[in-house]
Amino acid sequence: MGKLRYTAITSLDGYVADTQGSFDWAMPDEAIHTFVNDLEREVGTYLYGRRMYEVMRYWETAPTGEDEPRYLADYAEIWQAADKIVYSATLDDAPTARTKLERRFDPDEIRAMKEASDGDISIGGPGLAAAALRAGLVDELDRFVAPAIVGGGTAFLPDDLRVDLKLVDERRFPNGTVLLAYRVTR
């Protein structure tokens, strides 16, 4: 059975993007990217909301040649090899390989997907993750806290949500980013 994981880089004050929609303060360096690559190797399927998909589809055509940093090419290869499901009522299509477009998020379908999966499932985008958290579907949260306060924007977690967690890992990276990895306790 696969686990549903929600992973994001956030500001110290809990945002994945600032009030302008920017996340330039959160760009992972080589150490973080290499660590994330190892986490992502376990992922068989990515679940995305529209905005997160539009950001992540860069990896479909990201350069992977010998001139590219190995950690970036490695991530592109990991991303390209995985299945992707995009939840959007507004997109006409999802043109990346191995990608399916769904018009609505169905918690029962995700439960069945978890039961049938040999690999982990990653959920990306705070809106979609909020729906999965509220439905009790998320098994793990990996929060990379960047050394930045942005003062507002798109929150990592929704308001009015209670979930009990157990800390399962913590790491500090040379650039000041800290990983806090939690398992949902049920």
MARZAMAR-676659 format. One record per residue (C-alpha): residue in one letter; x, y, z; chain; residue number from 1. Coordinates in nm, 2 decimals, m for minus. Each point is the difference from the previous one (the first is absolute). Example, Ala and Ser with C-alpha at 12.3 -4.5 7.8 and 13.67 -1.06 7.14 Angstrom:
2
<r resn="A" c1="1.23" c2="m0.45" c3="0.78" chain="A" resi="1"/>
<r resn="S" c1="0.14" c2="0.34" c3="m0.07" chain="A" resi="2"/>
END
This chain:
186
<r resn="M" c1="0.00" c2="0.00" c3="0.00" chain="A" resi="1"/>
<r resn="G" c1="0.13" c2="0.34" c3="m0.09" chain="A" resi="2"/>
<r resn="K" c1="0.02" c2="0.30" c3="0.22" chain="A" resi="3"/>
<r resn="L" c1="m0.14" c2="0.34" c3="m0.09" chain="A" resi="4"/>
<r resn="R" c1="0.27" c2="0.27" c3="0.06" chain="A" resi="5"/>
<r resn="Y" c1="m0.03" c2="0.37" c3="0.00" chain="A" resi="6"/>
<r resn="T" c1="0.33" c2="0.17" c3="m0.04" chain="A" resi="7"/>
<r resn="A" c1="0.08" c2="0.37" c3="m0.04" chain="A" resi="8"/>
<r resn="I" c1="0.25" c2="0.27" c3="0.06" chain="A" resi="9"/>
<r resn="T" c1="m0.14" c2="0.27" c3="0.22" chain="A" resi="10"/>
<r resn="S" c1="0.10" c2="0.33" c3="0.15" chain="A" resi="11"/>
<r resn="L" c1="0.05" c2="0.01" c3="0.38" chain="A" resi="12"/>
<r resn="D" c1="m0.35" c2="0.16" c3="0.03" chain="A" resi="13"/>
<r resn="G" c1="m0.16" c2="m0.28" c3="m0.19" chain="A" resi="14"/>
<r resn="Y" c1="m0.04" c2="0.10" c3="m0.36" chain="A" resi="15"/>
<r resn="V" c1="0.08" c2="m0.18" c3="m0.33" chain="A" resi="16"/>
<r resn="A" c1="m0.02" c2="0.32" c3="m0.20" chain="A" resi="17"/>
<r resn="D" c1="0.00" c2="0.36" c3="0.10" chain="A" resi="18"/>
<r resn="T" c1="m0.28" c2="0.26" c3="m0.07" chain="A" resi="19"/>
<r resn="Q" c1="0.14" c2="0.05" c3="m0.35" chain="A" resi="20"/>
<r resn="G" c1="m0.01" c2="m0.38" c3="m0.07" chain="A" resi="21"/>
<r resn="S" c1="0.38" c2="m0.02" c3="0.00" chain="A" resi="22"/>
<r resn="F" c1="0.20" c2="m0.27" c3="0.17" chain="A" resi="23"/>
<r resn="D" c1="0.35" c2="0.11" c3="m0.11" chain="A" resi="24"/>
<r resn="W" c1="0.10" c2="0.01" c3="0.37" chain="A" resi="25"/>
<r resn="A" c1="m0.07" c2="m0.38" c3="0.01" chain="A" resi="26"/>
<r resn="M" c1="0.22" c2="m0.12" c3="m0.29" chain="A" resi="27"/>
<r resn="P" c1="0.17" c2="m0.32" c3="0.12" chain="A" resi="28"/>
<r resn="D" c1="0.38" c2="m0.01" c3="m0.02" chain="A" resi="29"/>
<r resn="E" c1="0.20" c2="m0.31" c3="m0.10" chain="A" resi="30"/>
<r resn="A" c1="m0.01" c2="m0.15" c3="0.35" chain="A" resi="31"/>
<r resn="I" c1="m0.38" c2="0.03" c3="0.04" chain="A" resi="32"/>
<r resn="H" c1="m0.07" c2="m0.11" c3="m0.36" chain="A" resi="33"/>
<r resn="T" c1="0.22" c2="m0.31" c3="0.04" chain="A" resi="34"/>
<r resn="F" c1="m0.19" c2="m0.09" c3="0.32" chain="A" resi="35"/>
<r resn="V" c1="m0.34" c2="0.06" c3="m0.17" chain="A" resi="36"/>
<r resn="N" c1="0.11" c2="m0.22" c3="m0.29" chain="A" resi="37"/>
<r resn="D" c1="0.05" c2="m0.29" c3="0.24" chain="A" resi="38"/>
<r resn="L" c1="m0.34" c2="0.06" c3="0.15" chain="A" resi="39"/>
<r resn="E" c1="m0.16" c2="0.02" c3="m0.34" chain="A" resi="40"/>
<r resn="R" c1="0.14" c2="m0.33" c3="m0.13" chain="A" resi="41"/>
<r resn="E" c1="m0.27" c2="m0.17" c3="0.21" chain="A" resi="42"/>
<r resn="V" c1="m0.28" c2="0.19" c3="m0.18" chain="A" resi="43"/>
<r resn="G" c1="m0.19" c2="m0.18" c3="m0.27" chain="A" resi="44"/>
<r resn="T" c1="m0.27" c2="0.26" c3="m0.05" chain="A" resi="45"/>
<r resn="Y" c1="m0.02" c2="0.38" c3="0.05" chain="A" resi="46"/>
<r resn="L" c1="m0.34" c2="0.16" c3="0.07" chain="A" resi="47"/>
<r resn="Y" c1="m0.01" c2="0.37" c3="m0.09" chain="A" resi="48"/>
<r resn="G" c1="m0.24" c2="0.29" c3="0.00" chain="A" resi="49"/>
<r resn="R" c1="0.01" c2="0.22" c3="m0.31" chain="A" resi="50"/>
<r resn="R" c1="0.25" c2="0.26" c3="0.12" chain="A" resi="51"/>
<r resn="M" c1="0.25" c2="m0.25" c3="0.14" chain="A" resi="52"/>
<r resn="Y" c1="m0.02" c2="m0.20" c3="m0.32" chain="A" resi="53"/>
<r resn="E" c1="0.07" c2="0.32" c3="m0.20" chain="A" resi="54"/>
<r resn="V" c1="0.32" c2="0.05" c3="0.21" chain="A" resi="55"/>
<r resn="M" c1="0.11" c2="m0.36" c3="m0.01" chain="A" resi="56"/>
<r resn="R" c1="m0.05" c2="m0.07" c3="m0.37" chain="A" resi="57"/>
<r resn="Y" c1="0.33" c2="0.18" c3="m0.05" chain="A" resi="58"/>
<r resn="W" c1="0.16" c2="m0.34" c3="0.09" chain="A" resi="59"/>
<r resn="E" c1="m0.15" c2="m0.16" c3="m0.31" chain="A" resi="60"/>
<r resn="T" c1="0.25" c2="0.18" c3="m0.23" chain="A" resi="61"/>
<r resn="A" c1="0.26" c2="0.10" c3="0.26" chain="A" resi="62"/>
<r resn="P" c1="0.35" c2="m0.05" c3="m0.14" chain="A" resi="63"/>
<r resn="T" c1="0.16" c2="m0.33" c3="0.11" chain="A" resi="64"/>
<r resn="G" c1="0.32" c2="0.01" c3="m0.21" chain="A" resi="65"/>
<r resn="E" c1="0.36" c2="m0.04" c3="0.13" chain="A" resi="66"/>
<r resn="D" c1="0.03" c2="0.38" c3="0.03" chain="A" resi="67"/>
<r resn="E" c1="m0.28" c2="0.02" c3="0.26" chain="A" resi="68"/>
<r resn="P" c1="0.06" c2="m0.05" c3="0.37" chain="A" resi="69"/>
<r resn="R" c1="m0.06" c2="m0.37" c3="0.07" chain="A" resi="70"/>
<r resn="Y" c1="m0.24" c2="0.07" c3="0.29" chain="A" resi="71"/>
<r resn="L" c1="m0.24" c2="0.20" c3="m0.23" chain="A" resi="72"/>
<r resn="A" c1="0.02" c2="m0.26" c3="m0.28" chain="A" resi="73"/>
<r resn="D" c1="m0.06" c2="m0.27" c3="0.25" chain="A" resi="74"/>
<r resn="Y" c1="m0.32" c2="0.17" c3="0.12" chain="A" resi="75"/>
<r resn="A" c1="m0.12" c2="0.05" c3="m0.35" chain="A" resi="76"/>
<r resn="E" c1="0.04" c2="m0.37" c3="m0.07" chain="A" resi="77"/>
<r resn="I" c1="m0.18" c2="m0.09" c3="0.33" chain="A" resi="78"/>
<r resn="W" c1="m0.29" c2="0.23" c3="m0.09" chain="A" resi="79"/>
<r resn="Q" c1="m0.03" c2="m0.12" c3="m0.36" chain="A" resi="80"/>
<r resn="A" c1="m0.01" c2="m0.36" c3="0.11" chain="A" resi="81"/>
<r resn="A" c1="m0.30" c2="0.04" c3="0.23" chain="A" resi="82"/>
<r resn="D" c1="m0.37" c2="0.01" c3="m0.07" chain="A" resi="83"/>
<r resn="K" c1="m0.17" c2="0.34" c3="0.05" chain="A" resi="84"/>
<r resn="I" c1="m0.37" c2="0.08" c3="0.07" chain="A" resi="85"/>
<r resn="V" c1="m0.10" c2="0.37" c3="m0.03" chain="A" resi="86"/>
<r resn="Y" c1="m0.33" c2="0.11" c3="0.16" chain="A" resi="87"/>
<r resn="S" c1="m0.14" c2="0.30" c3="m0.18" chain="A" resi="88"/>
<r resn="A" c1="m0.33" c2="0.12" c3="m0.13" chain="A" resi="89"/>
<r resn="T" c1="0.16" c2="0.27" c3="m0.22" chain="A" resi="90"/>
<r resn="L" c1="0.29" c2="m0.18" c3="m0.19" chain="A" resi="91"/>
<r resn="D" c1="m0.09" c2="m0.12" c3="m0.34" chain="A" resi="92"/>
<r resn="D" c1="0.27" c2="m0.27" c3="0.01" chain="A" resi="93"/>
<r resn="A" c1="0.31" c2="m0.11" c3="0.18" chain="A" resi="94"/>
<r resn="P" c1="0.26" c2="m0.04" c3="m0.27" chain="A" resi="95"/>
<r resn="T" c1="0.28" c2="m0.16" c3="0.19" chain="A" resi="96"/>
<r resn="A" c1="0.07" c2="m0.37" c3="m0.04" chain="A" resi="97"/>
<r resn="R" c1="m0.15" c2="m0.25" c3="0.25" chain="A" resi="98"/>
<r resn="T" c1="m0.25" c2="0.27" c3="0.11" chain="A" resi="99"/>
<r resn="K" c1="m0.38" c2="m0.04" c3="0.04" chain="A" resi="100"/>
<r resn="L" c1="m0.24" c2="0.29" c3="0.05" chain="A" resi="101"/>
<r resn="E" c1="m0.28" c2="m0.03" c3="0.26" chain="A" resi="102"/>
<r resn="R" c1="m0.27" c2="0.26" c3="0.04" chain="A" resi="103"/>
<r resn="R" c1="m0.07" c2="m0.07" c3="0.37" chain="A" resi="104"/>
<r resn="F" c1="0.18" c2="m0.14" c3="0.30" chain="A" resi="105"/>
<r resn="D" c1="m0.16" c2="m0.32" c3="0.13" chain="A" resi="106"/>
<r resn="P" c1="0.12" c2="m0.12" c3="0.34" chain="A" resi="107"/>
<r resn="D" c1="m0.12" c2="m0.35" c3="m0.07" chain="A" resi="108"/>
<r resn="E" c1="0.20" c2="m0.03" c3="m0.31" chain="A" resi="109"/>
<r resn="I" c1="0.31" c2="0.11" c3="0.19" chain="A" resi="110"/>
<r resn="R" c1="m0.06" c2="m0.26" c3="0.27" chain="A" resi="111"/>
<r resn="A" c1="m0.03" c2="m0.26" c3="m0.27" chain="A" resi="112"/>
<r resn="M" c1="0.32" c2="0.13" c3="m0.16" chain="A" resi="113"/>
<r resn="K" c1="0.19" c2="m0.02" c3="0.33" chain="A" resi="114"/>
<r resn="E" c1="m0.12" c2="m0.36" c3="0.05" chain="A" resi="115"/>
<r resn="A" c1="0.11" c2="m0.11" c3="m0.34" chain="A" resi="116"/>
<r resn="S" c1="0.33" c2="0.19" c3="m0.01" chain="A" resi="117"/>
<r resn="D" c1="0.34" c2="m0.16" c3="0.05" chain="A" resi="118"/>
<r resn="G" c1="0.16" c2="0.35" c3="0.02" chain="A" resi="119"/>
<r resn="D" c1="m0.07" c2="0.31" c3="0.18" chain="A" resi="120"/>
<r resn="I" c1="m0.24" c2="0.27" c3="m0.13" chain="A" resi="121"/>
<r resn="S" c1="0.10" c2="0.37" c3="0.02" chain="A" resi="122"/>
<r resn="I" c1="m0.26" c2="0.27" c3="0.02" chain="A" resi="123"/>
<r resn="G" c1="0.11" c2="0.35" c3="m0.10" chain="A" resi="124"/>
<r resn="G" c1="m0.17" c2="0.33" c3="0.04" chain="A" resi="125"/>
<r resn="P" c1="m0.15" c2="0.13" c3="0.32" chain="A" resi="126"/>
<r resn="G" c1="m0.36" c2="0.01" c3="m0.13" chain="A" resi="127"/>
<r resn="L" c1="0.00" c2="m0.36" c3="m0.11" chain="A" resi="128"/>
<r resn="A" c1="0.20" c2="m0.10" c3="0.31" chain="A" resi="129"/>
<r resn="A" c1="m0.26" c2="0.17" c3="0.22" chain="A" resi="130"/>
<r resn="A" c1="m0.27" c2="m0.21" c3="m0.15" chain="A" resi="131"/>
<r resn="A" c1="0.20" c2="m0.32" c3="0.06" chain="A" resi="132"/>
<r resn="L" c1="0.08" c2="0.10" c3="0.35" chain="A" resi="133"/>
<r resn="R" c1="m0.36" c2="0.07" c3="0.08" chain="A" resi="134"/>
<r resn="A" c1="m0.10" c2="m0.34" c3="m0.14" chain="A" resi="135"/>
<r resn="G" c1="0.26" c2="m0.17" c3="0.22" chain="A" resi="136"/>
<r resn="L" c1="0.20" c2="m0.13" c3="m0.30" chain="A" resi="137"/>
<r resn="V" c1="0.35" c2="0.15" c3="0.07" chain="A" resi="138"/>
<r resn="D" c1="0.24" c2="m0.23" c3="0.18" chain="A" resi="139"/>
<r resn="E" c1="0.31" c2="0.21" c3="0.02" chain="A" resi="140"/>
<r resn="L" c1="0.10" c2="0.37" c3="m0.02" chain="A" resi="141"/>
<r resn="D" c1="0.35" c2="0.11" c3="m0.09" chain="A" resi="142"/>
<r resn="R" c1="0.04" c2="0.37" c3="0.06" chain="A" resi="143"/>
<r resn="F" c1="0.33" c2="0.17" c3="m0.11" chain="A" resi="144"/>
<r resn="V" c1="0.01" c2="0.33" c3="0.20" chain="A" resi="145"/>
<r resn="A" c1="0.20" c2="0.25" c3="m0.20" chain="A" resi="146"/>
<r resn="P" c1="0.18" c2="0.28" c3="0.19" chain="A" resi="147"/>
<r resn="A" c1="m0.25" c2="0.27" c3="m0.11" chain="A" resi="148"/>
<r resn="I" c1="m0.30" c2="0.18" c3="0.13" chain="A" resi="149"/>
<r resn="V" c1="m0.23" c2="0.12" c3="m0.28" chain="A" resi="150"/>
<r resn="G" c1="m0.28" c2="0.16" c3="0.19" chain="A" resi="151"/>
<r resn="G" c1="m0.29" c2="m0.16" c3="m0.18" chain="A" resi="152"/>
<r resn="G" c1="m0.10" c2="m0.19" c3="m0.31" chain="A" resi="153"/>
<r resn="T" c1="m0.11" c2="m0.36" c3="m0.07" chain="A" resi="154"/>
<r resn="A" c1="0.00" c2="m0.20" c3="0.32" chain="A" resi="155"/>
<r resn="F" c1="0.16" c2="m0.34" c3="0.03" chain="A" resi="156"/>
<r resn="L" c1="m0.29" c2="m0.13" c3="0.22" chain="A" resi="157"/>
<r resn="P" c1="m0.37" c2="0.10" c3="0.00" chain="A" resi="158"/>
<r resn="D" c1="m0.17" c2="0.17" c3="0.29" chain="A" resi="159"/>
<r resn="D" c1="m0.24" c2="m0.19" c3="0.23" chain="A" resi="160"/>
<r resn="L" c1="0.18" c2="m0.33" c3="m0.03" chain="A" resi="161"/>
<r resn="R" c1="0.09" c2="m0.23" c3="0.29" chain="A" resi="162"/>
<r resn="V" c1="0.24" c2="m0.29" c3="m0.08" chain="A" resi="163"/>
<r resn="D" c1="0.23" c2="m0.17" c3="0.26" chain="A" resi="164"/>
<r resn="L" c1="0.35" c2="m0.07" c3="m0.12" chain="A" resi="165"/>
<r resn="K" c1="0.31" c2="m0.18" c3="0.11" chain="A" resi="166"/>
<r resn="L" c1="0.34" c2="0.14" c3="m0.09" chain="A" resi="167"/>
<r resn="V" c1="0.19" c2="m0.27" c3="m0.19" chain="A" resi="168"/>
<r resn="D" c1="0.30" c2="0.20" c3="m0.14" chain="A" resi="169"/>
<r resn="E" c1="0.17" c2="0.33" c3="0.03" chain="A" resi="170"/>
<r resn="R" c1="0.30" c2="0.13" c3="m0.19" chain="A" resi="171"/>
<r resn="R" c1="0.19" c2="0.32" c3="m0.04" chain="A" resi="172"/>
<r resn="F" c1="0.15" c2="0.10" c3="m0.33" chain="A" resi="173"/>
<r resn="P" c1="0.30" c2="0.23" c3="m0.05" chain="A" resi="174"/>
<r resn="N" c1="m0.21" c2="0.28" c3="m0.14" chain="A" resi="175"/>
<r resn="G" c1="m0.21" c2="0.02" c3="0.32" chain="A" resi="176"/>
<r resn="T" c1="m0.30" c2="m0.19" c3="m0.13" chain="A" resi="177"/>
<r resn="V" c1="m0.14" c2="m0.26" c3="0.25" chain="A" resi="178"/>
<r resn="L" c1="m0.20" c2="m0.31" c3="m0.09" chain="A" resi="179"/>
<r resn="L" c1="m0.28" c2="m0.10" c3="0.24" chain="A" resi="180"/>
<r resn="A" c1="m0.15" c2="m0.33" c3="m0.10" chain="A" resi="181"/>
<r resn="Y" c1="m0.31" c2="m0.12" c3="0.17" chain="A" resi="182"/>
<r resn="R" c1="m0.22" c2="m0.31" c3="m0.02" chain="A" resi="183"/>
<r resn="V" c1="m0.37" c2="0.05" c3="0.06" chain="A" resi="184"/>
<r resn="T" c1="m0.12" c2="m0.19" c3="0.31" chain="A" resi="185"/>
<r resn="R" c1="m0.34" c2="m0.15" c3="m0.02" chain="A" resi="186"/>
END
